[in-house]
Amino acid sequence: MVGPAAIPYALGVASCAYALAGAFSLTGHAGQLRSVTEGVYSTGQAARGRQIYQAQCVECHGTAMEGTTGPPLVGEDFLSNWSARPLASLVDKIQKTMPFSLPGTLSRQQSTDLAADILRASKFSAGPLELSDAMLAQITFPTARTSAPAVAIAAGASLPAPEGNLAELMRAIAFPNSNIIFNLQLKDPGTEQKKKPASSPFDYVEWGSTVYPGWLAVDQAGVAITETAALLLTPGRRCQNGRPVPVDRADWKQYVAALAEAGKLAHRASQARNYEAFVDISEKLNEACANCHKVYRDKGGIEGSGAARCQ
């Protein structure tokens, strides 16, 4: 378990407001990668995976993997999400986070068989041999084609006027979610026991904190920090002192990009239930916050003073 000394725990962290290759392929050549398009699973393995899917997954992901309460496991969005990523990452996600209500109950073999069925449903051809755990890191999804960059789409959209100033936005989203990530220096989310809310008087905030505990809270914190980046670039937002947020400045965009990258890393590591990775991720998040604070929040005063914010 990571100890308090492993991750910087300075005041600036606690008050952060911005907050494959493996060794061998089937042919035995070191470092050789294969694509899921190359017949990496067998029809019999996919059939076993289908039985598991129907028993464990169909309620959330649909009979044809089209997605219901859970996301689709076929189609353009699915392939875009897993573009160029190793198949091992998909199997890890299945094994460590699925089924949603009973994560970690599927064996490695069951998770691998489910991945084979997902490849079948995506119309990737079967081959003569079964997909094995040793092969996973050397097999990747194809690079997905995108019709237009996300930034270009966002640039043409009509954005609503900001509701809150920059400080309010930070306190509402970046501050609490960054602290969820920083708190991993004190608690391993995989060992947390689910809390029981008080029955009387009923407390919605207390109850809400029990619905998505442990790793689920870290999952959501990574998403929140990443998604906050777009809000930090919204035209028309004001700083607490009334000055406009410098959304057009190159360094501001750089700081926002660093925050978003830390959020993405946190989300990926959390989905993989990789507790050890958060030593480095917390440092990156702390650095992203601190770099921006020095220039735009604390310039000309003590930490948090904000006497010359956004200047």
Secondary structure per residue as TSV (DSSP state, phi and psi in degrees):
chain	resnum	aa	ss	phi	psi
A	1	M	-	360.0	142.1
A	2	V	-	-73.3	128.5
A	3	G	-	-88.3	167.6
A	4	P	T	-58.2	-26.6
A	5	A	T	-80.8	-11.2
A	6	A	T	-75.4	-26.8
A	7	I	S	-123.9	134.7
A	8	P	-	-55.3	133.8
A	9	Y	-	-128.3	48.3
A	10	A	-	-78.8	167.4
A	11	L	H	-58.8	-35.4
A	12	G	H	-63.5	-29.7
A	13	V	H	-71.7	-49.2
A	14	A	H	-65.3	-26.9
A	15	S	T	-103.7	19.3
A	16	C	-	-61.1	123.3
A	17	A	S	-110.8	-9.5
A	18	Y	-	-100.6	8.8
A	19	A	-	1.1	360.0
A	20	L	-	360.0	65.0
A	21	A	-	-119.5	139.0
A	22	G	-	-102.2	-154.3
A	23	A	S	-87.7	-43.8
A	24	F	B	-141.6	149.9
A	25	S	-	-99.7	-173.5
A	26	L	T	-59.1	-31.0
A	27	T	T	-84.6	-5.8
A	28	G	-	87.4	9.1
A	29	H	-	-87.6	128.2
A	30	A	B	-63.0	134.9
A	31	G	T	74.8	6.7
A	32	Q	-	-84.4	123.1
A	33	L	-	-94.4	152.4
A	34	R	E	-127.8	159.9
A	35	S	E	-102.1	153.5
A	36	V	G	-64.5	-12.0
A	37	T	G	-78.3	-4.7
A	38	E	G	-100.4	28.2
A	39	G	-	65.5	58.3
A	40	V	-	-94.0	-0.4
A	41	Y	S	-135.3	166.7
A	42	S	-	-106.6	160.9
A	43	T	H	-65.5	-37.0
A	44	G	H	-64.0	-39.2
A	45	Q	H	-65.6	-42.4
A	46	A	H	-63.0	-34.9
A	47	A	H	-65.0	-41.0
A	48	R	H	-62.6	-42.9
A	49	G	H	-62.0	-35.2
A	50	R	H	-64.7	-38.6
A	51	Q	H	-63.0	-42.2
A	52	I	H	-64.9	-42.7
A	53	Y	H	-59.1	-46.8
A	54	Q	H	-64.3	-31.0
A	55	A	H	-83.8	-32.8
A	56	Q	H	-115.5	-23.9
A	57	C	T	-120.4	-22.2
A	58	V	H	-63.0	-31.6
A	59	E	H	-62.1	-38.9
A	60	C	H	-93.3	-30.8
A	61	H	H	-108.8	-3.2
A	62	G	-	88.6	157.5
A	63	T	T	-64.7	-30.9
A	64	A	T	-108.9	20.7
A	65	M	S	61.2	25.2
A	66	E	-	-79.6	-12.5
A	67	G	-	91.9	134.1
A	68	T	S	-130.0	-96.3
A	69	T	S	-78.1	-23.8
A	70	G	S	-100.2	167.7
A	71	P	-	-72.2	159.9
A	72	P	-	-67.4	149.9
A	73	L	S	-110.9	12.5
A	74	V	S	-140.4	165.8
A	75	G	S	97.0	179.9
A	76	E	H	-62.5	-43.3
A	77	D	H	-64.8	-41.6
A	78	F	H	-62.5	-47.9
A	79	L	H	-67.1	-32.6
A	80	S	H	-66.7	-39.7
A	81	N	H	-65.2	-33.9
A	82	W	T	-103.1	13.1
A	83	S	T	-51.6	122.9
A	84	A	T	63.4	11.0
A	85	R	-	-91.9	152.1
A	86	P	B	-68.9	145.5
A	87	L	H	-60.9	-26.7
A	88	A	H	-57.7	-33.9
A	89	S	H	-65.2	-38.5
A	90	L	H	-66.5	-44.2
A	91	V	H	-64.3	-40.4
A	92	D	H	-58.6	-45.0
A	93	K	H	-63.3	-42.7
A	94	I	H	-61.5	-49.3
A	95	Q	H	-66.5	-38.2
A	96	K	H	-91.9	-21.4
A	97	T	H	-125.6	-4.9
A	98	M	-	-120.6	154.8
A	99	P	S	-61.2	157.7
A	100	F	T	-55.4	-40.8
A	101	S	T	-83.6	-14.3
A	102	L	S	-139.1	60.5
A	103	P	T	-63.1	145.1
A	104	G	T	82.9	6.6
A	105	T	-	-92.0	-10.4
A	106	L	S	-91.1	140.5
A	107	S	-	-75.6	169.2
A	108	R	H	-62.6	-41.4
A	109	Q	H	-65.1	-43.3
A	110	Q	H	-61.5	-40.8
A	111	S	H	-65.3	-38.6
A	112	T	H	-67.8	-40.3
A	113	D	H	-63.9	-38.7
A	114	L	H	-63.3	-40.2
A	115	A	H	-61.2	-38.1
A	116	A	H	-62.0	-41.4
A	117	D	H	-67.6	-34.4
A	118	I	H	-65.2	-40.0
A	119	L	H	-64.2	-39.7
A	120	R	H	-60.3	-45.6
A	121	A	H	-65.4	-26.9
A	122	S	T	-85.8	6.1
A	123	K	T	68.1	28.1
A	124	F	-	-85.2	126.9
A	125	S	-	-63.8	147.6
A	126	A	-	-80.6	165.6
A	127	G	-	-130.2	-169.1
A	128	P	S	-80.4	-21.3
A	129	L	S	-114.5	153.2
A	130	E	-	-76.3	150.7
A	131	L	-	-72.7	126.8
A	132	S	-	-114.0	161.7
A	133	D	T	-62.0	-34.4
A	134	A	T	-67.7	-23.7
A	135	M	T	-84.7	-22.1
A	136	L	G	-56.1	-44.0
A	137	A	G	-70.2	-17.5
A	138	Q	G	-95.7	3.5
A	139	I	E	-115.8	130.1
A	140	T	E	-124.5	155.8
A	141	F	-	-75.1	152.3
A	142	P	-	-68.3	155.0
A	143	T	-	-71.7	122.5
A	144	A	-	-78.2	145.8
A	145	R	-	-86.4	139.0
A	146	T	-	-117.5	139.0
A	147	S	S	-72.1	-32.0
A	148	A	S	-160.3	143.6
A	149	P	-	-59.9	144.9
A	150	A	H	-61.3	-34.3
A	151	V	H	-64.4	-40.5
A	152	A	H	-65.8	-38.2
A	153	I	H	-64.2	-44.5
A	154	A	H	-64.5	-35.3
A	155	A	H	-63.9	-31.2
A	156	G	T	-89.1	-2.1
A	157	A	S	-82.5	155.3
A	158	S	-	-93.3	113.0
A	159	L	-	-94.9	139.2
A	160	P	-	-70.1	158.3
A	161	A	-	-65.0	142.4
A	162	P	-	-60.4	143.3
A	163	E	S	-86.2	-43.8
A	164	G	S	-114.6	164.2
A	165	N	-	-78.5	177.2
A	166	L	H	-62.9	-42.8
A	167	A	H	-62.4	-40.6
A	168	E	H	-65.9	-39.2
A	169	L	H	-63.4	-43.7
A	170	M	I	-62.2	-43.1
A	171	R	I	-69.9	-29.0
A	172	A	I	-78.4	-36.4
A	173	I	I	-120.9	-59.0
A	174	A	I	-68.5	-41.5
A	175	F	H	-62.4	-56.6
A	176	P	H	-65.9	-35.8
A	177	N	H	-76.2	-32.9
A	178	S	H	-63.3	-39.3
A	179	N	H	-68.8	-27.8
A	180	I	H	-61.3	-41.2
A	181	I	H	-72.1	-44.4
A	182	F	H	-61.7	-28.7
A	183	N	G	-70.2	-10.7
A	184	L	G	-67.6	-12.7
A	185	Q	G	-72.3	-16.8
A	186	L	T	-106.6	-30.7
A	187	K	-	-137.8	133.7
A	188	D	-	-83.9	115.0
A	189	P	G	-62.8	-21.4
A	190	G	G	-73.3	-14.2
A	191	T	G	-107.1	-1.4
A	192	E	-	-71.2	136.8
A	193	Q	-	-86.8	141.6
A	194	K	-	-67.1	131.6
A	195	K	-	-84.4	149.7
A	196	K	-	-102.0	123.2
A	197	P	-	-69.9	151.6
A	198	A	-	-64.3	139.0
A	199	S	T	-83.9	-30.2
A	200	S	T	-152.6	128.9
A	201	P	T	-73.2	150.1
A	202	F	T	-71.3	129.8
A	203	D	-	-117.1	109.9
A	204	Y	H	-65.1	-36.1
A	205	V	H	-66.6	-44.7
A	206	E	H	-64.0	-43.5
A	207	W	H	-62.5	-42.9
A	208	G	H	-61.0	-34.4
A	209	S	H	-70.7	-13.4
A	210	T	H	-94.3	-10.9
A	211	V	H	-76.2	-42.1
A	212	Y	S	-123.7	74.7
A	213	P	-	-87.7	177.4
A	214	G	T	57.8	-129.6
A	215	W	H	-64.9	-29.0
A	216	L	H	-61.5	-38.5
A	217	A	H	-65.0	-36.4
A	218	V	H	-71.0	-40.2
A	219	D	H	-51.0	-51.3
A	220	Q	H	-69.4	-32.6
A	221	A	H	-65.3	-40.6
A	222	G	H	-62.2	-41.8
A	223	V	H	-63.5	-46.0
A	224	A	H	-60.7	-44.4
A	225	I	H	-65.6	-40.8
A	226	T	H	-64.8	-46.8
A	227	E	H	-69.8	-24.5
A	228	T	H	-63.6	-26.0
A	229	A	H	-55.7	-43.1
A	230	A	H	-63.7	-34.9
A	231	L	H	-70.4	-28.0
A	232	L	H	-72.3	-14.5
A	233	L	T	-106.8	8.2
A	234	T	-	-68.2	122.7
A	235	P	T	-62.9	145.1
A	236	G	T	92.7	-9.0
A	237	R	-	-73.7	144.6
A	238	R	B	-110.7	151.4
A	239	C	-	-77.8	172.0
A	240	Q	T	-60.9	-29.5
A	241	N	T	-88.1	6.7
A	242	G	S	93.3	-10.7
A	243	R	-	-74.5	149.7
A	244	P	B	-68.1	142.7
A	245	V	-	-65.1	131.9
A	246	P	-	-77.7	61.6
A	247	V	T	-66.0	-19.4
A	248	D	T	-93.1	-6.4
A	249	R	-	-79.2	141.4
A	250	A	H	-63.1	-40.4
A	251	D	H	-70.1	-35.1
A	252	W	H	-61.5	-45.1
A	253	K	H	-62.3	-36.1
A	254	Q	H	-65.6	-43.4
A	255	Y	H	-64.6	-41.2
A	256	V	H	-63.8	-41.8
A	257	A	H	-63.0	-38.7
A	258	A	H	-65.8	-37.8
A	259	L	H	-64.8	-45.6
A	260	A	H	-62.3	-39.7
A	261	E	H	-64.0	-41.0
A	262	A	H	-62.9	-39.6
A	263	G	H	-63.2	-41.4
A	264	K	H	-64.8	-42.9
A	265	L	H	-61.9	-41.0
A	266	A	H	-63.7	-42.4
A	267	H	H	-64.3	-45.5
A	268	R	H	-63.0	-46.6
A	269	A	H	-65.5	-36.9
A	270	S	H	-67.4	-42.2
A	271	Q	H	-62.8	-31.1
A	272	A	T	-84.2	-3.1
A	273	R	T	54.1	42.7
A	274	N	-	-96.9	86.4
A	275	Y	G	-62.9	-40.2
A	276	E	G	-63.3	-28.5
A	277	A	G	-64.7	-20.2
A	278	F	H	-77.3	-7.9
A	279	V	H	-62.1	-53.3
A	280	D	H	-70.3	-39.4
A	281	I	H	-64.8	-41.4
A	282	S	H	-63.3	-37.4
A	283	E	H	-64.7	-41.2
A	284	K	H	-65.6	-41.0
A	285	L	H	-66.2	-43.3
A	286	N	H	-60.9	-42.1
A	287	E	H	-65.4	-41.8
A	288	A	H	-61.1	-42.4
A	289	C	H	-65.4	-50.6
A	290	A	H	-63.5	-39.6
A	291	N	H	-61.6	-41.4
A	292	C	H	-72.3	-40.4
A	293	H	I	-58.2	-43.9
A	294	K	I	-59.7	-33.8
A	295	V	I	-91.6	-41.3
A	296	Y	I	-114.6	-19.9
A	297	R	I	-103.6	-44.4
A	298	D	S	-105.4	6.0
A	299	K	T	-58.6	127.0
A	300	G	T	80.5	10.7
A	301	G	S	-160.0	-177.7
A	302	I	S	-73.5	167.5
A	303	E	T	-56.1	128.3
A	304	G	T	82.4	-2.7
A	305	S	-	-69.8	-42.2
A	306	G	-	65.9	25.5
A	307	A	T	-63.1	-29.9
A	308	A	T	-127.3	44.5
A	309	R	T	-61.2	141.0
A	310	C	T	63.2	21.0
A	311	Q	-	-98.6	360.0
